[in-house]
Amino acid sequence: MNAQPPSFTTPGSPPTGMLPGSGLAEFGQASASAMSMKWAALHDAAGVVATLAGLATEPMKSEVRNFPAIMRDVGGWRRNLAEQGIADLAAIMEPGIAALVAVQARGVSPASAALALWQEFLAARNGLLALVPPPEETPPPRRLT
């Protein structure tokens, strides 16, 4: 029962694919792709919230659309905060939308609550966008070969 799984690394080195000292796996490009998908899904959900609030959905500007790719290229603490912030924003939006749909299903207008959720989404998104470093600190985009 107390047997240790076999190790395929040299003693003292982190297992392959692990971030040193964290015990967390590093997924690299797959992680960035997951962040992009979550980011896009959040904006789709925000579009629903805007509609329920009686607002026109806003077109996605390039700096918003490119946020996950920029965070992937920047890496480090900014990327970690971006990933956590996106997860936190999803944790806010998911029950918020469920509540708005439940209110609407009862025949009550969800507009004022949807407007509040929309404003929270914008504030949180603007906070995440503030993680983008100034242009002189942003590394050049990676090219896929």
C-alpha angles and dihedrals in degrees: 000000000000095000116136118230114249116271121220096189134079116269112275096019122109117253115270112277094021127121108241112261095358105085087221124123117242111225098178112185094014090056091051090049091051089050090052092051093048091047091052092046090051090054091048088052091047088054089057090049091050090051092050088050090053093248129131113250112251122235112248110252119218094250089056095043093048096047097103092048092049091050090049091053094044094047124169123075093344092058092046091052091046092052091047092045092051090050090049092049090050089051089056098043099047099062091033093059091044089055093047092051091048091052092048091048088059090057096254121128111251092194099112094044090045090052090053091050090046091054091048090050092051093048092049093044091050088052090053092047088055087069089073106105122230113279093257090059097044113102118230114270117269118249120223111227 
